[in-house]
């Protein structure tokens, strides 16, 4: 049983999955987990994929173009991304790691309203575009999380997170920021959202 399956089974029965209370429970539970991106990737039973699909969540190793420049002073080398739009050379996605846990909870709770069904199975995806993210006030936290990725800079195969695990995966401590500490990233994200 991998980490996602174990956490899924630990979820309290009285909490409705993907509710605000459930998301808070997962946030608090994963604080106790000692894992990192490499361990998670190696031990995961998630499907490995090279094709990124809109409305789905992926975790992957990434070596960004322009890293360490004034335009990209810090970056995450293991994004947890919900794909918003795909292009011929890459995609636009919401990297949940850029958001402090409380804002991540609020954004995920609102994003779950944009799924095409309530089954959270292989047919489930989030129906959103940048225009929706930019225009809906309750989704403003996406401003700090939206990033453009290039296929040529994705390293290896991506892990495609099953919809039933989206809420858990978003809180795993697998972020790998370079160029800044995680608390500095969160502070910068708050400025982007609230200024």
DRENVOSE-521357 format. One record per residue (C-alpha): residue in three letters; x, y, z. Coordinates in steps of 0.05 Angstrom, whole numbers, plus 5000, padded with zeros to 4 digits. Example, Ala and Ser with C-alpha at 12.3 -4.5 7.8 and 13.67 -1.06 7.14 Angstrom:
<pts>
<pt type="Ala" u="5246" v="4910" w="5156"/>
<pt type="Ser" u="5273" v="4979" w="5143"/>
</pts>
This chain:
<pts>
<pt type="Unk" u="5000" v="5000" w="5000"/>
<pt type="Unk" u="5030" v="5067" w="4980"/>
<pt type="Unk" u="5027" v="5132" w="5019"/>
<pt type="Unk" u="4965" v="5159" w="4983"/>
<pt type="Unk" u="4926" v="5095" w="4994"/>
<pt type="Unk" u="4946" v="5094" w="5067"/>
<pt type="Unk" u="4924" v="5166" w="5078"/>
<pt type="Unk" u="4860" v="5154" w="5041"/>
<pt type="Unk" u="4843" v="5097" w="5088"/>
<pt type="Unk" u="4861" v="5139" w="5150"/>
<pt type="Unk" u="4811" v="5193" w="5131"/>
<pt type="Unk" u="4758" v="5198" w="5187"/>
<pt type="Unk" u="4692" v="5167" w="5164"/>
<pt type="Unk" u="4651" v="5224" w="5192"/>
<pt type="Unk" u="4685" v="5275" w="5147"/>
<pt type="Unk" u="4658" v="5283" w="5077"/>
<pt type="Unk" u="4715" v="5276" w="5027"/>
<pt type="Unk" u="4737" v="5341" w="4994"/>
<pt type="Unk" u="4699" v="5383" w="5045"/>
<pt type="Unk" u="4733" v="5441" w="5080"/>
<pt type="Unk" u="4739" v="5400" w="5144"/>
<pt type="Unk" u="4768" v="5341" w="5107"/>
<pt type="Unk" u="4820" v="5385" w="5073"/>
<pt type="Unk" u="4840" v="5414" w="5140"/>
<pt type="Unk" u="4847" v="5343" w="5168"/>
<pt type="Unk" u="4893" v="5323" w="5110"/>
<pt type="Unk" u="4935" v="5386" w="5119"/>
<pt type="Unk" u="4945" v="5370" w="5192"/>
<pt type="Unk" u="4958" v="5296" w="5180"/>
<pt type="Unk" u="5011" v="5305" w="5127"/>
<pt type="Unk" u="5051" v="5351" w="5174"/>
<pt type="Unk" u="5071" v="5286" w="5209"/>
<pt type="Unk" u="5095" v="5252" w="5146"/>
<pt type="Unk" u="5169" v="5246" w="5133"/>
<pt type="Unk" u="5178" v="5239" w="5058"/>
<pt type="Unk" u="5209" v="5278" w="5001"/>
<pt type="Unk" u="5199" v="5282" w="4926"/>
<pt type="Unk" u="5248" v="5226" w="4909"/>
<pt type="Unk" u="5220" v="5178" w="4961"/>
<pt type="Unk" u="5149" v="5193" w="4940"/>
<pt type="Unk" u="5164" v="5184" w="4866"/>
<pt type="Unk" u="5200" v="5118" w="4876"/>
<pt type="Unk" u="5148" v="5087" w="4922"/>
<pt type="Unk" u="5086" v="5113" w="4887"/>
<pt type="Unk" u="5037" v="5067" w="4852"/>
<pt type="Unk" u="5010" v="5124" w="4811"/>
<pt type="Unk" u="5009" v="5117" w="4735"/>
<pt type="Unk" u="5071" v="5145" w="4702"/>
<pt type="Unk" u="5054" v="5187" w="4642"/>
<pt type="Unk" u="5087" v="5232" w="4590"/>
<pt type="Unk" u="5021" v="5262" w="4565"/>
<pt type="Unk" u="4993" v="5321" w="4606"/>
<pt type="Unk" u="4918" v="5328" w="4602"/>
<pt type="Unk" u="4876" v="5389" w="4619"/>
<pt type="Unk" u="4838" v="5385" w="4684"/>
<pt type="Unk" u="4882" v="5332" w="4715"/>
<pt type="Unk" u="4935" v="5334" w="4769"/>
<pt type="Unk" u="5008" v="5313" w="4757"/>
<pt type="Unk" u="5071" v="5311" w="4799"/>
<pt type="Unk" u="5139" v="5311" w="4763"/>
<pt type="Unk" u="5211" v="5332" w="4766"/>
<pt type="Unk" u="5224" v="5398" w="4730"/>
<pt type="Unk" u="5286" v="5437" w="4711"/>
<pt type="Unk" u="5260" v="5506" w="4691"/>
<pt type="Unk" u="5285" v="5550" w="4635"/>
<pt type="Unk" u="5316" v="5614" w="4662"/>
<pt type="Unk" u="5325" v="5588" w="4733"/>
<pt type="Unk" u="5362" v="5634" w="4780"/>
<pt type="Unk" u="5351" v="5695" w="4738"/>
<pt type="Unk" u="5315" v="5759" w="4762"/>
<pt type="Unk" u="5254" v="5735" w="4724"/>
<pt type="Unk" u="5255" v="5667" w="4760"/>
<pt type="Unk" u="5292" v="5677" w="4826"/>
<pt type="Unk" u="5261" v="5615" w="4857"/>
<pt type="Unk" u="5225" v="5553" w="4831"/>
<pt type="Unk" u="5197" v="5485" w="4850"/>
<pt type="Unk" u="5234" v="5425" w="4821"/>
<pt type="Unk" u="5177" v="5376" w="4838"/>
<pt type="Unk" u="5112" v="5412" w="4822"/>
<pt type="Unk" u="5043" v="5386" w="4841"/>
<pt type="Unk" u="5004" v="5417" w="4784"/>
<pt type="Unk" u="4932" v="5419" w="4760"/>
<pt type="Unk" u="4935" v="5429" w="4685"/>
<pt type="Unk" u="4894" v="5489" w="4661"/>
<pt type="Unk" u="4913" v="5493" w="4588"/>
<pt type="Unk" u="4960" v="5454" w="4542"/>
<pt type="Unk" u="5001" v="5481" w="4484"/>
<pt type="Unk" u="5046" v="5450" w="4431"/>
<pt type="Unk" u="5108" v="5463" w="4473"/>
<pt type="Unk" u="5081" v="5459" w="4544"/>
<pt type="Unk" u="5024" v="5476" w="4590"/>
<pt type="Unk" u="4995" v="5525" w="4640"/>
<pt type="Unk" u="4982" v="5497" w="4709"/>
<pt type="Unk" u="4967" v="5511" w="4781"/>
<pt type="Unk" u="5026" v="5488" w="4824"/>
<pt type="Unk" u="4994" v="5478" w="4892"/>
<pt type="Unk" u="5062" v="5481" w="4926"/>
<pt type="Unk" u="5066" v="5556" w="4918"/>
<pt type="Unk" u="5006" v="5567" w="4964"/>
<pt type="Unk" u="5009" v="5568" w="5040"/>
<pt type="Unk" u="4967" v="5510" w="5067"/>
<pt type="Unk" u="4907" v="5553" w="5088"/>
<pt type="Unk" u="4902" v="5585" w="5020"/>
<pt type="Unk" u="4912" v="5518" w="4987"/>
<pt type="Unk" u="4852" v="5491" w="5026"/>
<pt type="Unk" u="4808" v="5549" w="5004"/>
<pt type="Unk" u="4829" v="5544" w="4931"/>
<pt type="Unk" u="4820" v="5469" w="4927"/>
<pt type="Unk" u="4752" v="5473" w="4961"/>
<pt type="Unk" u="4729" v="5522" w="4908"/>
<pt type="Unk" u="4763" v="5484" w="4850"/>
<pt type="Unk" u="4724" v="5421" w="4869"/>
<pt type="Unk" u="4661" v="5459" w="4847"/>
<pt type="Unk" u="4691" v="5460" w="4776"/>
<pt type="Unk" u="4696" v="5384" w="4767"/>
<pt type="Unk" u="4656" v="5352" w="4711"/>
<pt type="Unk" u="4626" v="5301" w="4760"/>
<pt type="Unk" u="4625" v="5282" w="4833"/>
<pt type="Unk" u="4653" v="5212" w="4825"/>
<pt type="Unk" u="4727" v="5230" w="4831"/>
<pt type="Unk" u="4745" v="5171" w="4786"/>
<pt type="Unk" u="4783" v="5164" w="4720"/>
<pt type="Unk" u="4730" v="5205" w="4684"/>
<pt type="Unk" u="4736" v="5265" w="4731"/>
<pt type="Unk" u="4772" v="5328" w="4711"/>
<pt type="Unk" u="4770" v="5401" w="4730"/>
<pt type="Unk" u="4735" v="5445" w="4679"/>
<pt type="Unk" u="4772" v="5511" w="4681"/>
<pt type="Unk" u="4809" v="5560" w="4638"/>
<pt type="Unk" u="4854" v="5618" w="4655"/>
<pt type="Unk" u="4795" v="5665" w="4641"/>
<pt type="Unk" u="4754" v="5630" w="4695"/>
<pt type="Unk" u="4812" v="5631" w="4745"/>
<pt type="Unk" u="4825" v="5704" w="4731"/>
<pt type="Unk" u="4753" v="5727" w="4735"/>
<pt type="Unk" u="4724" v="5689" w="4795"/>
<pt type="Unk" u="4741" v="5725" w="4860"/>
<pt type="Unk" u="4741" v="5662" w="4902"/>
<pt type="Unk" u="4796" v="5633" w="4857"/>
<pt type="Unk" u="4844" v="5692" w="4864"/>
<pt type="Unk" u="4894" v="5649" w="4902"/>
<pt type="Unk" u="4908" v="5618" w="4834"/>
<pt type="Unk" u="4946" v="5681" w="4816"/>
<pt type="Unk" u="5005" v="5659" w="4858"/>
<pt type="Unk" u="5001" v="5586" w="4835"/>
<pt type="Unk" u="4994" v="5593" w="4760"/>
<pt type="Unk" u="5058" v="5575" w="4723"/>
<pt type="Unk" u="5078" v="5561" w="4651"/>
<pt type="Unk" u="5117" v="5496" w="4640"/>
<pt type="Unk" u="5155" v="5470" w="4579"/>
<pt type="Unk" u="5152" v="5396" w="4560"/>
<pt type="Unk" u="5226" v="5398" w="4543"/>
<pt type="Unk" u="5243" v="5414" w="4616"/>
<pt type="Unk" u="5201" v="5359" w="4648"/>
<pt type="Unk" u="5250" v="5306" w="4672"/>
<pt type="Unk" u="5226" v="5234" w="4663"/>
<pt type="Unk" u="5154" v="5211" w="4668"/>
<pt type="Unk" u="5102" v="5249" w="4708"/>
<pt type="Unk" u="5059" v="5217" w="4761"/>
<pt type="Unk" u="4986" v="5224" w="4743"/>
<pt type="Unk" u="4949" v="5234" w="4808"/>
<pt type="Unk" u="4882" v="5197" w="4810"/>
<pt type="Unk" u="4824" v="5245" w="4824"/>
<pt type="Unk" u="4806" v="5208" w="4888"/>
<pt type="Unk" u="4875" v="5229" w="4915"/>
<pt type="Unk" u="4877" v="5302" w="4892"/>
<pt type="Unk" u="4861" v="5328" w="4961"/>
<pt type="Unk" u="4916" v="5286" w="4994"/>
<pt type="Unk" u="4970" v="5297" w="4941"/>
<pt type="Unk" u="4962" v="5373" w="4945"/>
<pt type="Unk" u="4985" v="5373" w="5017"/>
<pt type="Unk" u="5043" v="5323" w="5014"/>
<pt type="Unk" u="5110" v="5355" w="5035"/>
<pt type="Unk" u="5142" v="5341" w="4967"/>
<pt type="Unk" u="5157" v="5413" w="4946"/>
<pt type="Unk" u="5230" v="5425" w="4927"/>
<pt type="Unk" u="5241" v="5499" w="4923"/>
<pt type="Unk" u="5308" v="5526" w="4898"/>
<pt type="Unk" u="5329" v="5598" w="4908"/>
<pt type="Unk" u="5283" v="5612" w="4967"/>
<pt type="Unk" u="5257" v="5581" w="5031"/>
<pt type="Unk" u="5186" v="5555" w="5031"/>
<pt type="Unk" u="5163" v="5609" w="5081"/>
<pt type="Unk" u="5191" v="5663" w="5035"/>
<pt type="Unk" u="5154" v="5633" w="4976"/>
<pt type="Unk" u="5089" v="5633" w="5017"/>
<pt type="Unk" u="5100" v="5706" w="5036"/>
<pt type="Unk" u="5112" v="5725" w="4964"/>
<pt type="Unk" u="5049" v="5687" w="4943"/>
<pt type="Unk" u="5007" v="5724" w="4995"/>
<pt type="Unk" u="5032" v="5790" w="4965"/>
<pt type="Unk" u="5013" v="5768" w="4895"/>
<pt type="Unk" u="4943" v="5748" w="4918"/>
<pt type="Unk" u="4925" v="5806" w="4964"/>
<pt type="Unk" u="4962" v="5866" w="4935"/>
</pts>
